Amino acid sequence: MRPVTDDVPLLDDLMPWSVAPLRLGRPWVVAPDVRTLRARWDALVAAGDGEREALFRPTRARTLTSSVAALPGQRTGTARLAREAGPCPRPVRLAHGPYDEQWLLPDHRLLDAARPELWRVADERQLFAVEQGYVPQAAGPGLLVTAALPDGRSPAGRPGRIRPLYRRPGGREPNVTPGLLELLRGRYGTGVDPEDLPAWALVAARPSPAGCAVPLPADPAVWAAGVALGRRMRDVQLRGARGGERPRLPGGRRPYVRAALPARPEGLAYDVDGEALLVGDGGRISPVPAGAWEYRVGGVRVLELWFERRVAPAEPGTLEAIRPAAWPQEWTSELLELITVLALQAQLEADRPDLSGTALLTRAELRAAAVLPPPGAARRPASVLDREEEGPEGQLALL
């Protein structure tokens, strides 16, 4: 594989508008299931003043008296939390780091830095490219995609940036450097649409200290093959979102629960010879391909991290300690799907093209074609004035 050089474009060159990862501020606002979040909210609003503050966990950014607007597209309260007595906000799906879809309380009063600009463009057409943190010598992809709102967490290293594919709701105004698609169409002699760019990036992107590097091939055949592979990766990672099909392994290779998982599993292990995932004392899932067990992001094994987030002990008396009394069946279903996703992703990544001997379009060529650097406006959010947003204490927010 060709090393990353200063002349290889960065994703920042190609998709210039990016948003920093969310800062949630308090871990209890995220959970793997909706019932847990509702129970935590009920405990918070039922608590007296002193206990409510301790449960809430104030920070410099958020206290019980913080006055903030509602998040775009969310119908949550905007009165100060010290007076809140209403029902739980409706949880939304959150991509809580690589391959881990959980649930979030979408209340701006609870979140230190919720990045409202992301919420304004999050809809059924949107796709988020999430850069993974750079960890020297660590295995794992440089880029992942999700249809769920991502928090941008990275399992190791410094988190990357979140790059929406579209700058406006409804799939309008692609977040692509002006002139780039036209240049690629001319070079490749074929149509290049906005979704081809993140598809190629899924295949070609590599983490680097400067950001996610994305080599662009000069050969149209290499581009076409990479885009086709990247679209298959995208479909696997989206797990049926945006009208696609849920990922499935071929018959005979689909994972099943061979021995029931215990009510409180405490550990996770892998039986190499039996291709089986051992869950706690006696739980067994197979077949589990070695590629799924060994799949890592930022050098961290994804299955182990997913499991740890669901069984790690919480401090007694905190809202994080409110959780299911026993392992829910829905978690088992999600684990089976995660195994499937990782197995398919590992297979697809094995087919990535070797670009070491391929001629590339360099940053110098992109500058000569007046594509780079992107204009300053392309790095800023677009004005979104087609919807009203509620400000603090029910006032109208001006965008």
ZATORVO-400461 format. One record per residue (C-alpha): residue in one letter; residue number from 1; z negated, x negated, y. Coordinates in Angstrom, 1 decimal. Layout:
N
+------+-----+--------+--------+--------+
| code | pos |     c3 |     c1 |     c2 |
+------+-----+--------+--------+--------+
|    A | NUM |      Z |      X |      Y |
...
+------+-----+--------+--------+--------+
! end
This chain:
399
+------+-----+--------+--------+--------+
| code | pos |     c3 |     c1 |     c2 |
+------+-----+--------+--------+--------+
|    M |   1 |    0.0 |    0.0 |    0.0 |
|    R |   2 |    1.0 |   -1.3 |    3.4 |
|    P |   3 |   -2.0 |   -2.2 |    5.6 |
|    V |   4 |   -2.7 |   -0.2 |    8.7 |
|    T |   5 |   -1.4 |   -2.0 |   11.8 |
|    D |   6 |   -1.4 |   -1.2 |   15.5 |
|    D |   7 |    2.2 |    0.0 |   15.2 |
|    V |   8 |    1.4 |    2.8 |   12.8 |
|    P |   9 |    0.9 |    6.1 |   14.7 |
|    L |  10 |   -2.5 |    7.7 |   14.6 |
|    L |  11 |   -3.0 |   11.3 |   14.0 |
|    D |  12 |   -4.3 |   11.3 |   17.6 |
|    D |  13 |   -0.7 |   10.4 |   18.7 |
|    L |  14 |    0.8 |   13.2 |   16.7 |
|    M |  15 |   -1.7 |   16.1 |   17.1 |
|    P |  16 |   -3.2 |   15.2 |   20.5 |
|    W |  17 |   -5.7 |   18.0 |   21.0 |
|    S |  18 |   -8.9 |   17.4 |   19.1 |
|    V |  19 |  -12.4 |   18.7 |   19.2 |
|    A |  20 |  -15.6 |   16.8 |   18.3 |
|    P |  21 |  -17.6 |   18.0 |   15.2 |
|    L |  22 |  -20.1 |   20.9 |   15.7 |
|    R |  23 |  -23.7 |   20.0 |   16.3 |
|    L |  24 |  -25.7 |   22.8 |   14.7 |
|    G |  25 |  -29.1 |   21.6 |   15.8 |
|    R |  26 |  -31.1 |   23.2 |   13.0 |
|    P |  27 |  -30.2 |   23.3 |    9.3 |
|    W |  28 |  -31.4 |   26.8 |    8.6 |
|    V |  29 |  -28.4 |   28.5 |   10.3 |
|    V |  30 |  -26.2 |   27.5 |    7.3 |
|    A |  31 |  -26.6 |   28.6 |    3.7 |
|    P |  32 |  -24.5 |   28.9 |    0.6 |
|    D |  33 |  -25.0 |   32.6 |    0.5 |
|    V |  34 |  -25.2 |   35.5 |    2.9 |
|    R |  35 |  -28.5 |   37.0 |    1.6 |
|    T |  36 |  -30.4 |   33.8 |    2.4 |
|    L |  37 |  -29.2 |   33.8 |    6.0 |
|    R |  38 |  -30.2 |   37.4 |    6.5 |
|    A |  39 |  -33.6 |   36.8 |    5.1 |
|    R |  40 |  -34.1 |   33.8 |    7.4 |
|    W |  41 |  -33.0 |   35.8 |   10.5 |
|    D |  42 |  -35.4 |   38.6 |    9.5 |
|    A |  43 |  -38.3 |   36.1 |    9.2 |
|    L |  44 |  -37.5 |   34.7 |   12.6 |
|    V |  45 |  -37.4 |   38.0 |   14.5 |
|    A |  46 |  -40.5 |   39.3 |   12.7 |
|    A |  47 |  -42.5 |   36.2 |   13.8 |
|    G |  48 |  -44.9 |   36.2 |   16.8 |
|    D |  49 |  -44.2 |   34.0 |   19.8 |
|    G |  50 |  -45.8 |   30.8 |   18.6 |
|    E |  51 |  -44.6 |   31.1 |   15.0 |
|    R |  52 |  -41.1 |   32.0 |   16.1 |
|    E |  53 |  -40.8 |   28.8 |   18.2 |
|    A |  54 |  -42.0 |   26.7 |   15.3 |
|    L |  55 |  -39.5 |   28.4 |   12.9 |
|    F |  56 |  -36.7 |   28.1 |   15.4 |
|    R |  57 |  -37.1 |   24.4 |   15.9 |
|    P |  58 |  -36.2 |   23.9 |   19.6 |
|    T |  59 |  -34.1 |   21.0 |   20.9 |
|    R |  60 |  -33.1 |   19.9 |   24.3 |
|    A |  61 |  -29.9 |   21.9 |   23.9 |
|    R |  62 |  -31.5 |   25.2 |   22.6 |
|    T |  63 |  -34.8 |   26.9 |   23.0 |
|    L |  64 |  -36.0 |   30.5 |   22.6 |
|    T |  65 |  -35.3 |   31.0 |   26.3 |
|    S |  66 |  -31.8 |   29.4 |   26.5 |
|    S |  67 |  -29.2 |   31.5 |   28.3 |
|    V |  68 |  -25.7 |   31.2 |   26.8 |
|    A |  69 |  -22.6 |   33.3 |   26.3 |
|    A |  70 |  -21.5 |   34.8 |   23.0 |
|    L |  71 |  -19.1 |   32.8 |   20.9 |
|    P |  72 |  -15.5 |   33.9 |   21.3 |
|    G |  73 |  -14.7 |   36.7 |   18.9 |
|    Q |  74 |  -18.3 |   37.3 |   17.9 |
|    R |  75 |  -20.4 |   40.3 |   18.7 |
|    T |  76 |  -23.8 |   38.8 |   18.8 |
|    G |  77 |  -26.7 |   39.3 |   21.3 |
|    T |  78 |  -26.8 |   37.3 |   24.5 |
|    A |  79 |  -30.4 |   38.2 |   25.5 |
|    R |  80 |  -32.9 |   35.3 |   25.2 |
|    L |  81 |  -34.0 |   34.8 |   21.6 |
|    A |  82 |  -37.6 |   35.1 |   22.7 |
|    R |  83 |  -36.9 |   38.8 |   23.1 |
|    E |  84 |  -34.6 |   39.3 |   20.1 |
|    A |  85 |  -35.5 |   42.0 |   17.7 |
|    G |  86 |  -32.0 |   43.2 |   16.5 |
|    P |  87 |  -30.2 |   42.9 |   13.2 |
|    C |  88 |  -28.8 |   39.7 |   11.7 |
|    P |  89 |  -25.4 |   38.6 |   13.1 |
|    R |  90 |  -22.7 |   38.9 |   10.6 |
|    P |  91 |  -22.3 |   35.5 |    8.9 |
|    V |  92 |  -18.9 |   33.8 |    8.9 |
|    R |  93 |  -17.4 |   31.3 |    6.5 |
|    L |  94 |  -17.9 |   27.7 |    7.4 |
|    A |  95 |  -16.3 |   24.5 |    6.0 |
|    H |  96 |  -19.6 |   22.6 |    5.8 |
|    G |  97 |  -18.1 |   19.2 |    5.1 |
|    P |  98 |  -15.5 |   18.3 |    2.5 |
|    Y |  99 |  -14.8 |   21.0 |    0.0 |
|    D | 100 |  -18.1 |   22.8 |    0.6 |
|    E | 101 |  -17.6 |   26.4 |    1.9 |
|    Q | 102 |  -20.9 |   27.9 |    3.0 |
|    W | 103 |  -21.9 |   30.6 |    5.6 |
|    L | 104 |  -23.0 |   30.3 |    9.2 |
|    L | 105 |  -24.9 |   32.5 |   11.6 |
|    P | 106 |  -22.3 |   32.7 |   14.4 |
|    D | 107 |  -24.9 |   33.1 |   17.2 |
|    H | 108 |  -24.4 |   30.7 |   20.2 |
|    R | 109 |  -28.1 |   30.9 |   20.9 |
|    L | 110 |  -28.8 |   29.1 |   17.6 |
|    L | 111 |  -26.2 |   26.3 |   17.8 |
|    D | 112 |  -26.6 |   23.2 |   19.9 |
|    A | 113 |  -22.9 |   22.5 |   20.3 |
|    A | 114 |  -20.7 |   25.2 |   18.8 |
|    R | 115 |  -17.4 |   24.1 |   20.4 |
|    P | 116 |  -16.3 |   27.5 |   21.7 |
|    E | 117 |  -12.7 |   26.2 |   22.2 |
|    L | 118 |  -12.4 |   26.1 |   18.4 |
|    W | 119 |  -13.7 |   29.7 |   18.0 |
|    R | 120 |  -11.1 |   30.9 |   20.6 |
|    V | 121 |   -8.2 |   29.8 |   18.4 |
|    A | 122 |   -9.7 |   30.6 |   15.0 |
|    D | 123 |   -7.7 |   33.4 |   13.3 |
|    E | 124 |   -5.7 |   34.2 |   10.2 |
|    R | 125 |   -2.8 |   32.0 |   11.3 |
|    Q | 126 |   -4.9 |   28.9 |   12.2 |
|    L | 127 |   -5.2 |   25.8 |   10.1 |
|    F | 128 |   -7.7 |   23.0 |   10.9 |
|    A | 129 |   -7.0 |   19.4 |   10.0 |
|    V | 130 |  -10.3 |   17.5 |    9.7 |
|    E | 131 |  -10.4 |   13.7 |    9.8 |
|    Q | 132 |  -12.8 |   12.1 |    7.5 |
|    G | 133 |  -15.1 |    9.3 |    8.7 |
|    Y | 134 |  -14.1 |    5.7 |    8.2 |
|    V | 135 |  -16.1 |    3.9 |    5.6 |
|    P | 136 |  -14.8 |    0.4 |    4.8 |
|    Q | 137 |  -13.7 |    0.0 |    1.1 |
|    A | 138 |  -14.7 |    3.6 |    0.3 |
|    A | 139 |  -12.6 |    5.8 |   -1.8 |
|    G | 140 |  -11.4 |    9.1 |   -0.6 |
|    P | 141 |   -8.8 |   10.9 |    1.6 |
|    G | 142 |   -8.4 |   10.3 |    5.3 |
|    L | 143 |   -7.7 |   14.0 |    6.1 |
|    L | 144 |   -8.5 |   17.4 |    4.7 |
|    V | 145 |   -7.4 |   20.9 |    5.8 |
|    T | 146 |   -9.2 |   24.2 |    5.9 |
|    A | 147 |   -8.6 |   27.8 |    7.1 |
|    A | 148 |  -12.3 |   28.3 |    7.6 |
|    L | 149 |  -13.9 |   27.1 |   10.8 |
|    P | 150 |  -15.0 |   23.5 |   10.0 |
|    D | 151 |  -18.2 |   21.8 |   11.3 |
|    G | 152 |  -16.5 |   18.4 |   10.9 |
|    R | 153 |  -19.4 |   16.9 |    8.8 |
|    S | 154 |  -18.7 |   13.7 |    7.0 |
|    P | 155 |  -20.6 |   12.7 |    3.8 |
|    A | 156 |  -20.7 |    9.1 |    5.0 |
|    G | 157 |  -19.8 |    7.2 |    8.0 |
|    R | 158 |  -19.0 |    8.4 |   11.5 |
|    P | 159 |  -17.5 |   12.0 |   11.5 |
|    G | 160 |  -13.9 |   12.3 |   12.5 |
|    R | 161 |  -12.2 |   14.8 |   14.8 |
|    I | 162 |  -11.2 |   18.4 |   14.2 |
|    R | 163 |   -7.5 |   19.2 |   15.1 |
|    P | 164 |   -6.3 |   22.8 |   15.1 |
|    L | 165 |   -2.7 |   23.2 |   14.2 |
|    Y | 166 |   -2.1 |   25.8 |   17.0 |
|    R | 167 |   -3.4 |   25.7 |   20.5 |
|    R | 168 |   -3.4 |   29.4 |   21.0 |
|    P | 169 |   -4.3 |   32.5 |   18.8 |
|    G | 170 |   -1.6 |   34.0 |   16.7 |
|    G | 171 |    0.0 |   30.8 |   15.7 |
|    R | 172 |    1.3 |   30.1 |   19.1 |
|    E | 173 |    2.0 |   26.6 |   20.8 |
|    P | 174 |    1.7 |   24.0 |   18.0 |
|    N | 175 |   -0.7 |   21.2 |   18.6 |
|    V | 176 |    2.0 |   18.6 |   18.2 |
|    T | 177 |    3.0 |   16.0 |   20.7 |
|    P | 178 |    5.9 |   17.3 |   22.9 |
|    G | 179 |    9.2 |   16.0 |   21.7 |
|    L | 180 |    8.0 |   14.8 |   18.3 |
|    L | 181 |    9.4 |   17.7 |   16.2 |
|    E | 182 |   12.8 |   17.4 |   17.9 |
|    L | 183 |   12.8 |   13.6 |   17.3 |
|    L | 184 |   12.0 |   14.1 |   13.6 |
|    R | 185 |   14.7 |   16.8 |   13.2 |
|    G | 186 |   17.3 |   14.4 |   14.7 |
|    R | 187 |   16.2 |   11.5 |   12.5 |
|    Y | 188 |   16.0 |   13.5 |    9.3 |
|    G | 189 |   18.9 |   15.8 |    9.9 |
|    T | 190 |   17.0 |   18.8 |    8.8 |
|    G | 191 |   14.5 |   21.4 |   10.0 |
|    V | 192 |   11.0 |   20.2 |   10.7 |
|    D | 193 |    8.5 |   22.9 |   11.5 |
|    P | 194 |    4.9 |   22.4 |   12.9 |
|    E | 195 |    3.3 |   22.9 |    9.5 |
|    D | 196 |    5.3 |   20.1 |    8.0 |
|    L | 197 |    3.4 |   17.6 |   10.1 |
|    P | 198 |   -0.1 |   18.2 |    8.6 |
|    A | 199 |    1.5 |   18.5 |    5.2 |
|    W | 200 |    2.9 |   15.0 |    5.5 |
|    A | 201 |   -0.4 |   13.8 |    7.0 |
|    L | 202 |   -2.3 |   15.0 |    3.9 |
|    V | 203 |   -0.2 |   12.7 |    1.8 |
|    A | 204 |    0.2 |    9.7 |    4.1 |
|    A | 205 |   -3.0 |    9.6 |    6.2 |
|    R | 206 |   -5.4 |    6.7 |    5.8 |
|    P | 207 |   -8.7 |    6.2 |    7.5 |
|    S | 208 |   -9.0 |    3.2 |    9.9 |
|    P | 209 |  -11.5 |    2.0 |   12.4 |
|    A | 210 |   -9.2 |    3.4 |   15.2 |
|    G | 211 |   -8.9 |    6.8 |   13.6 |
|    C | 212 |   -6.7 |    8.4 |   11.0 |
|    A | 213 |   -3.4 |    6.4 |   10.6 |
|    V | 214 |   -0.3 |    8.4 |    9.7 |
|    P | 215 |    2.8 |    6.3 |    8.8 |
|    L | 216 |    6.1 |    8.2 |    9.5 |
|    P | 217 |    9.0 |    7.3 |    7.2 |
|    A | 218 |   12.5 |    6.6 |    8.5 |
|    D | 219 |   14.0 |    7.9 |    5.2 |
|    P | 220 |   14.5 |   11.7 |    5.2 |
|    A | 221 |   14.2 |   11.8 |    1.4 |
|    V | 222 |   10.7 |   10.2 |    1.5 |
|    W | 223 |    9.7 |   12.7 |    4.2 |
|    A | 224 |   10.9 |   15.7 |    2.3 |
|    A | 225 |    9.2 |   14.7 |   -0.9 |
|    G | 226 |    6.0 |   13.9 |    0.9 |
|    V | 227 |    6.0 |   17.3 |    2.8 |
|    A | 228 |    6.5 |   19.2 |   -0.5 |
|    L | 229 |    3.6 |   17.3 |   -2.1 |
|    G | 230 |    1.5 |   17.9 |    1.0 |
|    R | 231 |    2.2 |   21.6 |    1.0 |
|    R | 232 |    0.9 |   21.8 |   -2.6 |
|    M | 233 |   -2.2 |   19.9 |   -1.6 |
|    R | 234 |   -2.7 |   22.2 |    1.4 |
|    D | 235 |   -2.5 |   25.3 |   -0.9 |
|    V | 236 |   -5.1 |   23.9 |   -3.2 |
|    Q | 237 |   -7.5 |   23.1 |   -0.4 |
|    L | 238 |   -7.0 |   26.5 |    1.2 |
|    R | 239 |   -8.1 |   28.2 |   -2.0 |
|    G | 240 |   -6.0 |   31.3 |   -1.5 |
|    A | 241 |   -6.5 |   31.7 |    2.3 |
|    R | 242 |   -3.6 |   32.7 |    4.4 |
|    G | 243 |   -2.0 |   34.8 |    1.7 |
|    G | 244 |   -1.9 |   32.1 |   -1.0 |
|    E | 245 |   -3.0 |   32.1 |   -4.6 |
|    R | 246 |   -6.4 |   30.9 |   -5.8 |
|    P | 247 |   -6.1 |   27.5 |   -7.5 |
|    R | 248 |   -5.9 |   27.5 |  -11.3 |
|    L | 249 |   -5.6 |   24.9 |  -13.9 |
|    P | 250 |   -3.3 |   25.4 |  -16.9 |
|    G | 251 |   -4.5 |   27.4 |  -19.8 |
|    G | 252 |   -6.8 |   25.4 |  -22.1 |
|    R | 253 |   -7.8 |   23.2 |  -19.2 |
|    R | 254 |   -9.7 |   25.8 |  -17.2 |
|    P | 255 |  -13.5 |   25.1 |  -16.9 |
|    Y | 256 |  -15.8 |   27.6 |  -18.5 |
|    V | 257 |  -19.6 |   27.9 |  -18.8 |
|    R | 258 |  -20.3 |   26.8 |  -22.4 |
|    A | 259 |  -24.1 |   27.0 |  -22.2 |
|    A | 260 |  -25.9 |   29.1 |  -19.5 |
|    L | 261 |  -27.1 |   27.3 |  -16.5 |
|    P | 262 |  -30.9 |   27.3 |  -16.1 |
|    A | 263 |  -32.6 |   29.4 |  -13.4 |
|    R | 264 |  -33.6 |   26.2 |  -11.5 |
|    P | 265 |  -31.3 |   23.3 |  -12.4 |
|    E | 266 |  -32.6 |   20.0 |  -11.1 |
|    G | 267 |  -29.9 |   17.5 |  -12.0 |
|    L | 268 |  -26.2 |   17.0 |  -12.6 |
|    A | 269 |  -24.6 |   14.6 |  -15.1 |
|    Y | 270 |  -21.3 |   14.0 |  -16.7 |
|    D | 271 |  -20.4 |   13.7 |  -20.4 |
|    V | 272 |  -17.3 |   11.5 |  -20.4 |
|    D | 273 |  -16.5 |   11.9 |  -24.1 |
|    G | 274 |  -16.9 |   15.7 |  -24.0 |
|    E | 275 |  -15.4 |   16.1 |  -20.6 |
|    A | 276 |  -18.4 |   18.3 |  -19.7 |
|    L | 277 |  -20.6 |   18.8 |  -16.6 |
|    L | 278 |  -24.3 |   18.9 |  -17.6 |
|    V | 279 |  -26.2 |   21.1 |  -15.2 |
|    G | 280 |  -30.0 |   20.9 |  -15.4 |
|    D | 281 |  -31.7 |   21.3 |  -18.7 |
|    G | 282 |  -29.1 |   22.8 |  -21.1 |
|    G | 283 |  -26.4 |   24.0 |  -18.8 |
|    R | 284 |  -22.9 |   22.9 |  -19.8 |
|    I | 285 |  -19.5 |   23.5 |  -18.2 |
|    S | 286 |  -16.2 |   22.2 |  -19.8 |
|    P | 287 |  -13.6 |   21.0 |  -19.8 |
|    V | 288 |  -14.2 |   19.1 |  -16.6 |
|    P | 289 |  -11.5 |   16.4 |  -16.0 |
|    A | 290 |  -12.8 |   13.0 |  -15.1 |
|    G | 291 |  -10.7 |   13.2 |  -12.0 |
|    A | 292 |  -12.8 |   16.1 |  -10.7 |
|    W | 293 |  -16.1 |   14.4 |  -11.5 |
|    E | 294 |  -15.1 |   11.1 |   -9.9 |
|    Y | 295 |  -13.5 |   12.7 |   -6.8 |
|    R | 296 |  -15.0 |   11.2 |   -3.7 |
|    V | 297 |  -14.8 |   11.5 |    0.1 |
|    G | 298 |  -16.1 |    8.7 |    2.2 |
|    G | 299 |  -17.2 |    7.0 |   -1.1 |
|    V | 300 |  -19.5 |   10.0 |   -1.9 |
|    R | 301 |  -19.0 |   12.0 |   -5.1 |
|    V | 302 |  -18.2 |   15.6 |   -4.0 |
|    L | 303 |  -19.6 |   17.4 |   -7.0 |
|    E | 304 |  -23.0 |   15.7 |   -6.7 |
|    L | 305 |  -23.2 |   16.3 |   -2.9 |
|    W | 306 |  -22.3 |   20.0 |   -3.4 |
|    F | 307 |  -25.0 |   20.4 |   -6.0 |
|    E | 308 |  -27.6 |   18.5 |   -4.0 |
|    R | 309 |  -27.2 |   20.7 |   -1.0 |
|    R | 310 |  -28.2 |   23.7 |   -3.1 |
|    V | 311 |  -31.2 |   22.3 |   -5.0 |
|    A | 312 |  -32.7 |   19.8 |   -2.6 |
|    P | 313 |  -36.3 |   20.8 |   -1.8 |
|    A | 314 |  -37.2 |   22.1 |    1.6 |
|    E | 315 |  -40.3 |   21.7 |    3.6 |
|    P | 316 |  -42.7 |   24.7 |    2.8 |
|    G | 317 |  -43.2 |   27.1 |    5.7 |
|    T | 318 |  -39.8 |   26.5 |    7.3 |
|    L | 319 |  -36.8 |   28.8 |    7.4 |
|    E | 320 |  -34.9 |   26.3 |    5.2 |
|    A | 321 |  -37.4 |   27.1 |    2.5 |
|    I | 322 |  -36.2 |   30.7 |    2.3 |
|    R | 323 |  -33.6 |   30.5 |   -0.4 |
|    P | 324 |  -32.7 |   32.3 |   -3.7 |
|    A | 325 |  -35.6 |   32.2 |   -6.3 |
|    A | 326 |  -33.1 |   31.4 |   -9.0 |
|    W | 327 |  -29.6 |   30.0 |   -9.2 |
|    P | 328 |  -27.2 |   32.9 |   -8.3 |
|    Q | 329 |  -24.2 |   33.8 |  -10.4 |
|    E | 330 |  -21.9 |   33.4 |   -7.4 |
|    W | 331 |  -22.8 |   29.7 |   -7.1 |
|    T | 332 |  -21.6 |   29.2 |  -10.7 |
|    S | 333 |  -18.3 |   30.9 |   -9.8 |
|    E | 334 |  -18.0 |   28.7 |   -6.8 |
|    L | 335 |  -18.8 |   25.6 |   -8.9 |
|    L | 336 |  -16.0 |   26.5 |  -11.4 |
|    E | 337 |  -13.6 |   26.9 |   -8.5 |
|    L | 338 |  -14.7 |   23.6 |   -6.9 |
|    I | 339 |  -14.1 |   21.8 |  -10.2 |
|    T | 340 |  -10.6 |   23.3 |  -10.4 |
|    V | 341 |   -9.8 |   22.3 |   -6.8 |
|    L | 342 |  -11.0 |   18.7 |   -7.2 |
|    A | 343 |   -9.1 |   18.4 |  -10.5 |
|    L | 344 |   -5.9 |   19.6 |   -9.0 |
|    Q | 345 |   -6.3 |   17.5 |   -5.9 |
|    A | 346 |   -6.9 |   14.4 |   -7.9 |
|    Q | 347 |   -3.7 |   15.0 |   -9.9 |
|    L | 348 |   -1.7 |   15.5 |   -6.7 |
|    E | 349 |   -3.1 |   12.4 |   -5.0 |
|    A | 350 |   -2.0 |   10.4 |   -8.0 |
|    D | 351 |    1.6 |   11.4 |   -7.0 |
|    R | 352 |    1.3 |   10.0 |   -3.4 |
|    P | 353 |    4.4 |    7.9 |   -2.5 |
|    D | 354 |    4.0 |    4.2 |   -2.2 |
|    L | 355 |    5.1 |    3.4 |    1.4 |
|    S | 356 |    4.7 |   -0.3 |    1.1 |
|    G | 357 |    8.4 |   -1.0 |    1.0 |
|    T | 358 |    9.5 |    2.0 |    3.1 |
|    A | 359 |   10.9 |    1.6 |    6.6 |
|    L | 360 |    8.7 |    3.4 |    9.1 |
|    L | 361 |    9.1 |    4.9 |   12.6 |
|    T | 362 |    6.8 |    2.8 |   14.7 |
|    R | 363 |    4.7 |    3.6 |   17.8 |
|    A | 364 |    7.1 |    1.4 |   19.7 |
|    E | 365 |   10.0 |    3.6 |   18.7 |
|    L | 366 |    8.1 |    6.7 |   19.7 |
|    R | 367 |    7.3 |    5.2 |   23.1 |
|    A | 368 |   11.0 |    4.2 |   23.5 |
|    A | 369 |   12.0 |    7.8 |   22.8 |
|    A | 370 |    9.4 |    9.0 |   25.4 |
|    V | 371 |    7.4 |   10.9 |   22.8 |
|    L | 372 |    4.4 |    8.7 |   23.3 |
|    P | 373 |    2.0 |    8.7 |   25.0 |
|    P | 374 |    1.3 |   12.4 |   24.9 |
|    P | 375 |    0.9 |   14.1 |   28.3 |
|    G | 376 |   -2.7 |   14.6 |   29.4 |
|    A | 377 |   -2.4 |   18.3 |   29.2 |
|    A | 378 |   -1.6 |   18.1 |   25.5 |
|    R | 379 |   -5.1 |   16.6 |   24.9 |
|    R | 380 |   -6.9 |   19.5 |   26.6 |
|    P | 381 |   -7.4 |   23.1 |   25.3 |
|    A | 382 |   -4.9 |   25.6 |   26.4 |
|    S | 383 |   -6.0 |   28.4 |   28.7 |
|    V | 384 |   -6.8 |   31.5 |   26.7 |
|    L | 385 |   -7.1 |   34.4 |   29.1 |
|    D | 386 |   -6.0 |   37.3 |   26.8 |
|    R | 387 |   -9.5 |   38.3 |   25.6 |
|    E | 388 |  -12.8 |   39.1 |   27.3 |
|    E | 389 |  -16.0 |   37.2 |   26.3 |
|    E | 390 |  -19.5 |   38.2 |   26.9 |
|    G | 391 |  -21.7 |   35.8 |   29.0 |
|    P | 392 |  -25.5 |   35.4 |   29.0 |
|    E | 393 |  -27.5 |   38.7 |   29.3 |
|    G | 394 |  -24.3 |   40.8 |   28.7 |
|    Q | 395 |  -22.4 |   39.6 |   31.8 |
|    L | 396 |  -18.6 |   39.0 |   31.6 |
|    A | 397 |  -17.7 |   35.4 |   31.0 |
|    L | 398 |  -14.9 |   33.9 |   33.1 |
|    L | 399 |  -12.6 |   31.6 |   31.1 |
+------+-----+--------+--------+--------+
! end
